[in-house]
Amino acid sequence: MNKNMGKIDKTTRLILALIIAALYFGNIINGAIGITLVTLAIIFAVTSFIKFCPLYTLFGINTCSIKGKK
């Protein structure tokens, strides 16, 4: 599995995941929308840690600065 996420993309996803988590646990967002956003935040966090986004592969996007880095 080749990495296809750069530092800026990874950082942005982690920040968004933290913001969503803070809003959810602060009871600002709740219900179905809250659960959906928390699920999205988990996906953002996981893809950031593994530096791979499956959707990027489908669309041919690669934000990693070193091509083909493993």
mmCIF file of the N, C-alpha and C atoms, coordinates in Angstrom:
data_MODEL
# 
_entry.id   MODEL 
# 
loop_
_atom_site.group_PDB 
_atom_site.id 
_atom_site.type_symbol 
_atom_site.label_atom_id 
_atom_site.label_alt_id 
_atom_site.label_comp_id 
_atom_site.label_asym_id 
_atom_site.label_entity_id 
_atom_site.label_seq_id 
_atom_site.pdbx_PDB_ins_code 
_atom_site.Cartn_x 
_atom_site.Cartn_y 
_atom_site.Cartn_z 
_atom_site.occupancy 
_atom_site.B_iso_or_equiv 
_atom_site.pdbx_formal_charge 
_atom_site.auth_seq_id 
_atom_site.auth_comp_id 
_atom_site.auth_asym_id 
_atom_site.auth_atom_id 
_atom_site.pdbx_PDB_model_num 
ATOM 1   N N  . MET A 1 1  ? 0.856   -1.168 0.000  1.00 0.00 ? 1  MET A N  1 
ATOM 2   C CA . MET A 1 1  ? 0.000   0.000  0.000  1.00 0.00 ? 1  MET A CA 1 
ATOM 3   C C  . MET A 1 1  ? 0.906   1.236  0.000  1.00 0.00 ? 1  MET A C  1 
ATOM 4   N N  . ASN A 1 2  ? 0.844   2.003  -1.080 1.00 0.00 ? 2  ASN A N  1 
ATOM 5   C CA . ASN A 1 2  ? 1.629   3.225  -1.188 1.00 0.00 ? 2  ASN A CA 1 
ATOM 6   C C  . ASN A 1 2  ? 0.953   4.360  -0.431 1.00 0.00 ? 2  ASN A C  1 
ATOM 7   N N  . LYS A 1 3  ? 1.753   5.190  0.184  1.00 0.00 ? 3  LYS A N  1 
ATOM 8   C CA . LYS A 1 3  ? 1.222   6.349  0.890  1.00 0.00 ? 3  LYS A CA 1 
ATOM 9   C C  . LYS A 1 3  ? 0.850   7.406  -0.140 1.00 0.00 ? 3  LYS A C  1 
ATOM 10  N N  . ASN A 1 4  ? -0.311  8.036  0.045  1.00 0.00 ? 4  ASN A N  1 
ATOM 11  C CA . ASN A 1 4  ? -0.737  9.038  -0.916 1.00 0.00 ? 4  ASN A CA 1 
ATOM 12  C C  . ASN A 1 4  ? -1.224  10.335 -0.245 1.00 0.00 ? 4  ASN A C  1 
ATOM 13  N N  . MET A 1 5  ? -0.815  10.554 1.009  1.00 0.00 ? 5  MET A N  1 
ATOM 14  C CA . MET A 1 5  ? -1.211  11.767 1.719  1.00 0.00 ? 5  MET A CA 1 
ATOM 15  C C  . MET A 1 5  ? 0.027   12.521 2.190  1.00 0.00 ? 5  MET A C  1 
ATOM 16  N N  . GLY A 1 6  ? 0.033   13.822 1.935  1.00 0.00 ? 6  GLY A N  1 
ATOM 17  C CA . GLY A 1 6  ? 1.127   14.673 2.367  1.00 0.00 ? 6  GLY A CA 1 
ATOM 18  C C  . GLY A 1 6  ? 0.906   15.209 3.773  1.00 0.00 ? 6  GLY A C  1 
ATOM 19  N N  . LYS A 1 7  ? 1.882   15.992 4.260  1.00 0.00 ? 7  LYS A N  1 
ATOM 20  C CA . LYS A 1 7  ? 1.838   16.517 5.624  1.00 0.00 ? 7  LYS A CA 1 
ATOM 21  C C  . LYS A 1 7  ? 0.676   17.478 5.836  1.00 0.00 ? 7  LYS A C  1 
ATOM 22  N N  . ILE A 1 8  ? 0.420   18.356 4.874  1.00 0.00 ? 8  ILE A N  1 
ATOM 23  C CA . ILE A 1 8  ? -0.660  19.338 5.031  1.00 0.00 ? 8  ILE A CA 1 
ATOM 24  C C  . ILE A 1 8  ? -2.006  18.631 5.080  1.00 0.00 ? 8  ILE A C  1 
ATOM 25  N N  . ASP A 1 9  ? -2.201  17.671 4.196  1.00 0.00 ? 9  ASP A N  1 
ATOM 26  C CA . ASP A 1 9  ? -3.456  16.910 4.159  1.00 0.00 ? 9  ASP A CA 1 
ATOM 27  C C  . ASP A 1 9  ? -3.658  16.142 5.461  1.00 0.00 ? 9  ASP A C  1 
ATOM 28  N N  . LYS A 1 10 ? -2.607  15.517 5.931  1.00 0.00 ? 10 LYS A N  1 
ATOM 29  C CA . LYS A 1 10 ? -2.662  14.742 7.177  1.00 0.00 ? 10 LYS A CA 1 
ATOM 30  C C  . LYS A 1 10 ? -2.996  15.640 8.364  1.00 0.00 ? 10 LYS A C  1 
ATOM 31  N N  . THR A 1 11 ? -2.339  16.778 8.451  1.00 0.00 ? 11 THR A N  1 
ATOM 32  C CA . THR A 1 11 ? -2.570  17.712 9.551  1.00 0.00 ? 11 THR A CA 1 
ATOM 33  C C  . THR A 1 11 ? -3.982  18.273 9.514  1.00 0.00 ? 11 THR A C  1 
ATOM 34  N N  . THR A 1 12 ? -4.461  18.625 8.340  1.00 0.00 ? 12 THR A N  1 
ATOM 35  C CA . THR A 1 12 ? -5.817  19.162 8.190  1.00 0.00 ? 12 THR A CA 1 
ATOM 36  C C  . THR A 1 12 ? -6.857  18.152 8.645  1.00 0.00 ? 12 THR A C  1 
ATOM 37  N N  . ARG A 1 13 ? -6.678  16.907 8.268  1.00 0.00 ? 13 ARG A N  1 
ATOM 38  C CA . ARG A 1 13 ? -7.632  15.860 8.664  1.00 0.00 ? 13 ARG A CA 1 
ATOM 39  C C  . ARG A 1 13 ? -7.626  15.646 10.177 1.00 0.00 ? 13 ARG A C  1 
ATOM 40  N N  . LEU A 1 14 ? -6.442  15.666 10.782 1.00 0.00 ? 14 LEU A N  1 
ATOM 41  C CA . LEU A 1 14 ? -6.364  15.486 12.231 1.00 0.00 ? 14 LEU A CA 1 
ATOM 42  C C  . LEU A 1 14 ? -7.013  16.650 12.982 1.00 0.00 ? 14 LEU A C  1 
ATOM 43  N N  . ILE A 1 15 ? -6.796  17.869 12.503 1.00 0.00 ? 15 ILE A N  1 
ATOM 44  C CA . ILE A 1 15 ? -7.411  19.041 13.137 1.00 0.00 ? 15 ILE A CA 1 
ATOM 45  C C  . ILE A 1 15 ? -8.926  18.974 13.022 1.00 0.00 ? 15 ILE A C  1 
ATOM 46  N N  . LEU A 1 16 ? -9.434  18.626 11.843 1.00 0.00 ? 16 LEU A N  1 
ATOM 47  C CA . LEU A 1 16 ? -10.885 18.498 11.666 1.00 0.00 ? 16 LEU A CA 1 
ATOM 48  C C  . LEU A 1 16 ? -11.453 17.403 12.574 1.00 0.00 ? 16 LEU A C  1 
ATOM 49  N N  . ALA A 1 17 ? -10.738 16.291 12.697 1.00 0.00 ? 17 ALA A N  1 
ATOM 50  C CA . ALA A 1 17 ? -11.198 15.204 13.558 1.00 0.00 ? 17 ALA A CA 1 
ATOM 51  C C  . ALA A 1 17 ? -11.270 15.661 15.008 1.00 0.00 ? 17 ALA A C  1 
ATOM 52  N N  . LEU A 1 18 ? -10.275 16.414 15.457 1.00 0.00 ? 18 LEU A N  1 
ATOM 53  C CA . LEU A 1 18 ? -10.276 16.919 16.831 1.00 0.00 ? 18 LEU A CA 1 
ATOM 54  C C  . LEU A 1 18 ? -11.396 17.929 17.066 1.00 0.00 ? 18 LEU A C  1 
ATOM 55  N N  . ILE A 1 19 ? -11.646 18.785 16.092 1.00 0.00 ? 19 ILE A N  1 
ATOM 56  C CA . ILE A 1 19 ? -12.732 19.764 16.223 1.00 0.00 ? 19 ILE A CA 1 
ATOM 57  C C  . ILE A 1 19 ? -14.079 19.064 16.306 1.00 0.00 ? 19 ILE A C  1 
ATOM 58  N N  . ILE A 1 20 ? -14.296 18.081 15.444 1.00 0.00 ? 20 ILE A N  1 
ATOM 59  C CA . ILE A 1 20 ? -15.564 17.345 15.458 1.00 0.00 ? 20 ILE A CA 1 
ATOM 60  C C  . ILE A 1 20 ? -15.735 16.612 16.784 1.00 0.00 ? 20 ILE A C  1 
ATOM 61  N N  . ALA A 1 21 ? -14.666 15.992 17.264 1.00 0.00 ? 21 ALA A N  1 
ATOM 62  C CA . ALA A 1 21 ? -14.742 15.279 18.546 1.00 0.00 ? 21 ALA A CA 1 
ATOM 63  C C  . ALA A 1 21 ? -15.066 16.241 19.689 1.00 0.00 ? 21 ALA A C  1 
ATOM 64  N N  . ALA A 1 22 ? -14.443 17.406 19.689 1.00 0.00 ? 22 ALA A N  1 
ATOM 65  C CA . ALA A 1 22 ? -14.705 18.394 20.739 1.00 0.00 ? 22 ALA A CA 1 
ATOM 66  C C  . ALA A 1 22 ? -16.155 18.883 20.687 1.00 0.00 ? 22 ALA A C  1 
ATOM 67  N N  . LEU A 1 23 ? -16.669 19.107 19.491 1.00 0.00 ? 23 LEU A N  1 
ATOM 68  C CA . LEU A 1 23 ? -18.061 19.543 19.351 1.00 0.00 ? 23 LEU A CA 1 
ATOM 69  C C  . LEU A 1 23 ? -19.031 18.463 19.809 1.00 0.00 ? 23 LEU A C  1 
ATOM 70  N N  . TYR A 1 24 ? -18.714 17.219 19.495 1.00 0.00 ? 24 TYR A N  1 
ATOM 71  C CA . TYR A 1 24 ? -19.594 16.117 19.886 1.00 0.00 ? 24 TYR A CA 1 
ATOM 72  C C  . TYR A 1 24 ? -19.586 15.912 21.396 1.00 0.00 ? 24 TYR A C  1 
ATOM 73  N N  . PHE A 1 25 ? -18.395 15.853 21.986 1.00 0.00 ? 25 PHE A N  1 
ATOM 74  C CA . PHE A 1 25 ? -18.313 15.600 23.427 1.00 0.00 ? 25 PHE A CA 1 
ATOM 75  C C  . PHE A 1 25 ? -18.687 16.824 24.250 1.00 0.00 ? 25 PHE A C  1 
ATOM 76  N N  . GLY A 1 26 ? -18.725 17.997 23.615 1.00 0.00 ? 26 GLY A N  1 
ATOM 77  C CA . GLY A 1 26 ? -19.194 19.202 24.276 1.00 0.00 ? 26 GLY A CA 1 
ATOM 78  C C  . GLY A 1 26 ? -20.699 19.389 24.119 1.00 0.00 ? 26 GLY A C  1 
ATOM 79  N N  . ASN A 1 27 ? -21.369 18.379 23.558 1.00 0.00 ? 27 ASN A N  1 
ATOM 80  C CA . ASN A 1 27 ? -22.820 18.373 23.330 1.00 0.00 ? 27 ASN A CA 1 
ATOM 81  C C  . ASN A 1 27 ? -23.307 19.532 22.469 1.00 0.00 ? 27 ASN A C  1 
ATOM 82  N N  . ILE A 1 28 ? -22.459 19.991 21.555 1.00 0.00 ? 28 ILE A N  1 
ATOM 83  C CA . ILE A 1 28 ? -22.866 21.029 20.616 1.00 0.00 ? 28 ILE A CA 1 
ATOM 84  C C  . ILE A 1 28 ? -23.529 20.388 19.397 1.00 0.00 ? 28 ILE A C  1 
ATOM 85  N N  . ILE A 1 29 ? -22.991 19.260 18.974 1.00 0.00 ? 29 ILE A N  1 
ATOM 86  C CA . ILE A 1 29 ? -23.645 18.471 17.924 1.00 0.00 ? 29 ILE A CA 1 
ATOM 87  C C  . ILE A 1 29 ? -24.052 17.142 18.537 1.00 0.00 ? 29 ILE A C  1 
ATOM 88  N N  . ASN A 1 30 ? -25.209 16.650 18.137 1.00 0.00 ? 30 ASN A N  1 
ATOM 89  C CA . ASN A 1 30 ? -25.683 15.367 18.671 1.00 0.00 ? 30 ASN A CA 1 
ATOM 90  C C  . ASN A 1 30 ? -26.660 14.732 17.698 1.00 0.00 ? 30 ASN A C  1 
ATOM 91  N N  . GLY A 1 31 ? -27.205 13.628 18.072 1.00 0.00 ? 31 GLY A N  1 
ATOM 92  C CA . GLY A 1 31 ? -28.162 12.917 17.230 1.00 0.00 ? 31 GLY A CA 1 
ATOM 93  C C  . GLY A 1 31 ? -27.488 12.259 16.043 1.00 0.00 ? 31 GLY A C  1 
ATOM 94  N N  . ALA A 1 32 ? -28.258 12.088 14.972 1.00 0.00 ? 32 ALA A N  1 
ATOM 95  C CA . ALA A 1 32 ? -27.767 11.410 13.774 1.00 0.00 ? 32 ALA A CA 1 
ATOM 96  C C  . ALA A 1 32 ? -26.624 12.184 13.122 1.00 0.00 ? 32 ALA A C  1 
ATOM 97  N N  . ILE A 1 33 ? -26.729 13.502 13.116 1.00 0.00 ? 33 ILE A N  1 
ATOM 98  C CA . ILE A 1 33 ? -25.664 14.312 12.526 1.00 0.00 ? 33 ILE A CA 1 
ATOM 99  C C  . ILE A 1 33 ? -24.382 14.157 13.341 1.00 0.00 ? 33 ILE A C  1 
ATOM 100 N N  . GLY A 1 34 ? -24.501 14.145 14.645 1.00 0.00 ? 34 GLY A N  1 
ATOM 101 C CA . GLY A 1 34 ? -23.337 13.979 15.505 1.00 0.00 ? 34 GLY A CA 1 
ATOM 102 C C  . GLY A 1 34 ? -22.656 12.645 15.288 1.00 0.00 ? 34 GLY A C  1 
ATOM 103 N N  . ILE A 1 35 ? -23.435 11.589 15.214 1.00 0.00 ? 35 ILE A N  1 
ATOM 104 C CA . ILE A 1 35 ? -22.866 10.255 15.005 1.00 0.00 ? 35 ILE A CA 1 
ATOM 105 C C  . ILE A 1 35 ? -22.207 10.167 13.632 1.00 0.00 ? 35 ILE A C  1 
ATOM 106 N N  . THR A 1 36 ? -22.829 10.752 12.627 1.00 0.00 ? 36 THR A N  1 
ATOM 107 C CA . THR A 1 36 ? -22.251 10.763 11.282 1.00 0.00 ? 36 THR A CA 1 
ATOM 108 C C  . THR A 1 36 ? -20.930 11.518 11.265 1.00 0.00 ? 36 THR A C  1 
ATOM 109 N N  . LEU A 1 37 ? -20.889 12.672 11.918 1.00 0.00 ? 37 LEU A N  1 
ATOM 110 C CA . LEU A 1 37 ? -19.655 13.455 11.949 1.00 0.00 ? 37 LEU A CA 1 
ATOM 111 C C  . LEU A 1 37 ? -18.556 12.773 12.760 1.00 0.00 ? 37 LEU A C  1 
ATOM 112 N N  . VAL A 1 38 ? -18.924 12.107 13.843 1.00 0.00 ? 38 VAL A N  1 
ATOM 113 C CA . VAL A 1 38 ? -17.926 11.367 14.629 1.00 0.00 ? 38 VAL A CA 1 
ATOM 114 C C  . VAL A 1 38 ? -17.359 10.209 13.805 1.00 0.00 ? 38 VAL A C  1 
ATOM 115 N N  . THR A 1 39 ? -18.195 9.541  13.047 1.00 0.00 ? 39 THR A N  1 
ATOM 116 C CA . THR A 1 39 ? -17.730 8.474  12.161 1.00 0.00 ? 39 THR A CA 1 
ATOM 117 C C  . THR A 1 39 ? -16.754 9.038  11.127 1.00 0.00 ? 39 THR A C  1 
ATOM 118 N N  . LEU A 1 40 ? -17.086 10.185 10.556 1.00 0.00 ? 40 LEU A N  1 
ATOM 119 C CA . LEU A 1 40 ? -16.198 10.841 9.597  1.00 0.00 ? 40 LEU A CA 1 
ATOM 120 C C  . LEU A 1 40 ? -14.878 11.234 10.269 1.00 0.00 ? 40 LEU A C  1 
ATOM 121 N N  . ALA A 1 41 ? -14.949 11.705 11.506 1.00 0.00 ? 41 ALA A N  1 
ATOM 122 C CA . ALA A 1 41 ? -13.741 12.079 12.243 1.00 0.00 ? 41 ALA A CA 1 
ATOM 123 C C  . ALA A 1 41 ? -12.843 10.871 12.479 1.00 0.00 ? 41 ALA A C  1 
ATOM 124 N N  . ILE A 1 42 ? -13.447 9.738  12.794 1.00 0.00 ? 42 ILE A N  1 
ATOM 125 C CA . ILE A 1 42 ? -12.665 8.511  12.991 1.00 0.00 ? 42 ILE A CA 1 
ATOM 126 C C  . ILE A 1 42 ? -11.972 8.108  11.691 1.00 0.00 ? 42 ILE A C  1 
ATOM 127 N N  . ILE A 1 43 ? -12.690 8.202  10.588 1.00 0.00 ? 43 ILE A N  1 
ATOM 128 C CA . ILE A 1 43 ? -12.103 7.878  9.285  1.00 0.00 ? 43 ILE A CA 1 
ATOM 129 C C  . ILE A 1 43 ? -10.958 8.830  8.971  1.00 0.00 ? 43 ILE A C  1 
ATOM 130 N N  . PHE A 1 44 ? -11.155 10.130 9.237  1.00 0.00 ? 44 PHE A N  1 
ATOM 131 C CA . PHE A 1 44 ? -10.087 11.107 9.019  1.00 0.00 ? 44 PHE A CA 1 
ATOM 132 C C  . PHE A 1 44 ? -8.854  10.764 9.848  1.00 0.00 ? 44 PHE A C  1 
ATOM 133 N N  . ALA A 1 45 ? -9.056  10.419 11.108 1.00 0.00 ? 45 ALA A N  1 
ATOM 134 C CA . ALA A 1 45 ? -7.931  10.111 11.990 1.00 0.00 ? 45 ALA A CA 1 
ATOM 135 C C  . ALA A 1 45 ? -7.181  8.863  11.526 1.00 0.00 ? 45 ALA A C  1 
ATOM 136 N N  . VAL A 1 46 ? -7.926  7.821  11.185 1.00 0.00 ? 46 VAL A N  1 
ATOM 137 C CA . VAL A 1 46 ? -7.288  6.563  10.752 1.00 0.00 ? 46 VAL A CA 1 
ATOM 138 C C  . VAL A 1 46 ? -6.504  6.775  9.461  1.00 0.00 ? 46 VAL A C  1 
ATOM 139 N N  . THR A 1 47 ? -7.110  7.448  8.485  1.00 0.00 ? 47 THR A N  1 
ATOM 140 C CA . THR A 1 47 ? -6.404  7.668  7.219  1.00 0.00 ? 47 THR A CA 1 
ATOM 141 C C  . THR A 1 47 ? -5.185  8.566  7.415  1.00 0.00 ? 47 THR A C  1 
ATOM 142 N N  . SER A 1 48 ? -5.239  9.470  8.385  1.00 0.00 ? 48 SER A N  1 
ATOM 143 C CA . SER A 1 48 ? -4.079  10.320 8.667  1.00 0.00 ? 48 SER A CA 1 
ATOM 144 C C  . SER A 1 48 ? -2.935  9.508  9.245  1.00 0.00 ? 48 SER A C  1 
ATOM 145 N N  . PHE A 1 49 ? -3.239  8.600  10.154 1.00 0.00 ? 49 PHE A N  1 
ATOM 146 C CA . PHE A 1 49 ? -2.188  7.806  10.785 1.00 0.00 ? 49 PHE A CA 1 
ATOM 147 C C  . PHE A 1 49 ? -1.554  6.808  9.826  1.00 0.00 ? 49 PHE A C  1 
ATOM 148 N N  . ILE A 1 50 ? -2.327  6.259  8.907  1.00 0.00 ? 50 ILE A N  1 
ATOM 149 C CA . ILE A 1 50 ? -1.749  5.308  7.954  1.00 0.00 ? 50 ILE A CA 1 
ATOM 150 C C  . ILE A 1 50 ? -1.265  6.001  6.676  1.00 0.00 ? 50 ILE A C  1 
ATOM 151 N N  . LYS A 1 51 ? -1.555  7.299  6.537  1.00 0.00 ? 51 LYS A N  1 
ATOM 152 C CA . LYS A 1 51 ? -1.128  8.120  5.398  1.00 0.00 ? 51 LYS A CA 1 
ATOM 153 C C  . LYS A 1 51 ? -1.616  7.568  4.062  1.00 0.00 ? 51 LYS A C  1 
ATOM 154 N N  . PHE A 1 52 ? -2.800  7.007  4.077  1.00 0.00 ? 52 PHE A N  1 
ATOM 155 C CA . PHE A 1 52 ? -3.382  6.439  2.863  1.00 0.00 ? 52 PHE A CA 1 
ATOM 156 C C  . PHE A 1 52 ? -4.874  6.705  2.836  1.00 0.00 ? 52 PHE A C  1 
ATOM 157 N N  . CYS A 1 53 ? -5.358  7.254  1.726  1.00 0.00 ? 53 CYS A N  1 
ATOM 158 C CA . CYS A 1 53 ? -6.788  7.495  1.551  1.00 0.00 ? 53 CYS A CA 1 
ATOM 159 C C  . CYS A 1 53 ? -7.274  6.694  0.344  1.00 0.00 ? 53 CYS A C  1 
ATOM 160 N N  . PRO A 1 54 ? -8.188  5.744  0.564  1.00 0.00 ? 54 PRO A N  1 
ATOM 161 C CA . PRO A 1 54 ? -8.684  4.936  -0.554 1.00 0.00 ? 54 PRO A CA 1 
ATOM 162 C C  . PRO A 1 54 ? -9.378  5.764  -1.641 1.00 0.00 ? 54 PRO A C  1 
ATOM 163 N N  . LEU A 1 55 ? -10.048 6.837  -1.267 1.00 0.00 ? 55 LEU A N  1 
ATOM 164 C CA . LEU A 1 55 ? -10.708 7.677  -2.265 1.00 0.00 ? 55 LEU A CA 1 
ATOM 165 C C  . LEU A 1 55 ? -9.698  8.370  -3.171 1.00 0.00 ? 55 LEU A C  1 
ATOM 166 N N  . TYR A 1 56 ? -8.541  8.715  -2.630 1.00 0.00 ? 56 TYR A N  1 
ATOM 167 C CA . TYR A 1 56 ? -7.500  9.321  -3.452 1.00 0.00 ? 56 TYR A CA 1 
ATOM 168 C C  . TYR A 1 56 ? -7.066  8.363  -4.550 1.00 0.00 ? 56 TYR A C  1 
ATOM 169 N N  . THR A 1 57 ? -7.006  7.082  -4.229 1.00 0.00 ? 57 THR A N  1 
ATOM 170 C CA . THR A 1 57 ? -6.626  6.078  -5.223 1.00 0.00 ? 57 THR A CA 1 
ATOM 171 C C  . THR A 1 57 ? -7.650  6.028  -6.352 1.00 0.00 ? 57 THR A C  1 
ATOM 172 N N  . LEU A 1 58 ? -8.932  6.076  -5.997 1.00 0.00 ? 58 LEU A N  1 
ATOM 173 C CA . LEU A 1 58 ? -9.980  6.033  -7.012 1.00 0.00 ? 58 LEU A CA 1 
ATOM 174 C C  . LEU A 1 58 ? -9.924  7.226  -7.963 1.00 0.00 ? 58 LEU A C  1 
ATOM 175 N N  . PHE A 1 59 ? -9.582  8.401  -7.420 1.00 0.00 ? 59 PHE A N  1 
ATOM 176 C CA . PHE A 1 59 ? -9.554  9.611  -8.230 1.00 0.00 ? 59 PHE A CA 1 
ATOM 177 C C  . PHE A 1 59 ? -8.161  9.963  -8.746 1.00 0.00 ? 59 PHE A C  1 
ATOM 178 N N  . GLY A 1 60 ? -7.156  9.155  -8.421 1.00 0.00 ? 60 GLY A N  1 
ATOM 179 C CA . GLY A 1 60 ? -5.807  9.372  -8.908 1.00 0.00 ? 60 GLY A CA 1 
ATOM 180 C C  . GLY A 1 60 ? -5.097  10.548 -8.247 1.00 0.00 ? 60 GLY A C  1 
ATOM 181 N N  . ILE A 1 61 ? -5.469  10.876 -7.021 1.00 0.00 ? 61 ILE A N  1 
ATOM 182 C CA . ILE A 1 61 ? -4.872  11.995 -6.293 1.00 0.00 ? 61 ILE A CA 1 
ATOM 183 C C  . ILE A 1 61 ? -3.728  11.477 -5.432 1.00 0.00 ? 61 ILE A C  1 
ATOM 184 N N  . ASN A 1 62 ? -2.651  12.246 -5.380 1.00 0.00 ? 62 ASN A N  1 
ATOM 185 C CA . ASN A 1 62 ? -1.518  11.908 -4.524 1.00 0.00 ? 62 ASN A CA 1 
ATOM 186 C C  . ASN A 1 62 ? -0.918  13.207 -4.007 1.00 0.00 ? 62 ASN A C  1 
ATOM 187 N N  . THR A 1 63 ? -1.082  13.493 -2.714 1.00 0.00 ? 63 THR A N  1 
ATOM 188 C CA . THR A 1 63 ? -0.544  14.721 -2.131 1.00 0.00 ? 63 THR A CA 1 
ATOM 189 C C  . THR A 1 63 ? 0.771   14.470 -1.412 1.00 0.00 ? 63 THR A C  1 
ATOM 190 N N  . CYS A 1 64 ? 1.266   13.245 -1.455 1.00 0.00 ? 64 CYS A N  1 
ATOM 191 C CA . CYS A 1 64 ? 2.540   12.906 -0.831 1.00 0.00 ? 64 CYS A CA 1 
ATOM 192 C C  . CYS A 1 64 ? 3.665   13.534 -1.645 1.00 0.00 ? 64 CYS A C  1 
ATOM 193 N N  . SER A 1 65 ? 4.627   14.180 -0.974 1.00 0.00 ? 65 SER A N  1 
ATOM 194 C CA . SER A 1 65 ? 5.695   14.878 -1.695 1.00 0.00 ? 65 SER A CA 1 
ATOM 195 C C  . SER A 1 65 ? 6.679   13.921 -2.374 1.00 0.00 ? 65 SER A C  1 
ATOM 196 N N  . ILE A 1 66 ? 6.816   12.710 -1.849 1.00 0.00 ? 66 ILE A N  1 
ATOM 197 C CA . ILE A 1 66 ? 7.723   11.729 -2.448 1.00 0.00 ? 66 ILE A CA 1 
ATOM 198 C C  . ILE A 1 66 ? 6.872   10.666 -3.138 1.00 0.00 ? 66 ILE A C  1 
ATOM 199 N N  . LYS A 1 67 ? 6.934   10.629 -4.451 1.00 0.00 ? 67 LYS A N  1 
ATOM 200 C CA . LYS A 1 67 ? 6.113   9.696  -5.230 1.00 0.00 ? 67 LYS A CA 1 
ATOM 201 C C  . LYS A 1 67 ? 6.524   8.255  -4.955 1.00 0.00 ? 67 LYS A C  1 
ATOM 202 N N  . GLY A 1 68 ? 5.532   7.394  -4.733 1.00 0.00 ? 68 GLY A N  1 
ATOM 203 C CA . GLY A 1 68 ? 5.777   5.968  -4.544 1.00 0.00 ? 68 GLY A CA 1 
ATOM 204 C C  . GLY A 1 68 ? 6.406   5.628  -3.217 1.00 0.00 ? 68 GLY A C  1 
ATOM 205 N N  . LYS A 1 69 ? 6.354   6.534  -2.250 1.00 0.00 ? 69 LYS A N  1 
ATOM 206 C CA . LYS A 1 69 ? 6.949   6.269  -0.926 1.00 0.00 ? 69 LYS A CA 1 
ATOM 207 C C  . LYS A 1 69 ? 6.172   5.174  -0.227 1.00 0.00 ? 69 LYS A C  1 
ATOM 208 N N  . LYS A 1 70 ? 6.898   4.240  0.381  1.00 0.00 ? 70 LYS A N  1 
ATOM 209 C CA . LYS A 1 70 ? 6.256   3.136  1.076  1.00 0.00 ? 70 LYS A CA 1 
ATOM 210 C C  . LYS A 1 70 ? 6.495   3.216  2.549  1.00 0.00 ? 70 LYS A C  1 
# 
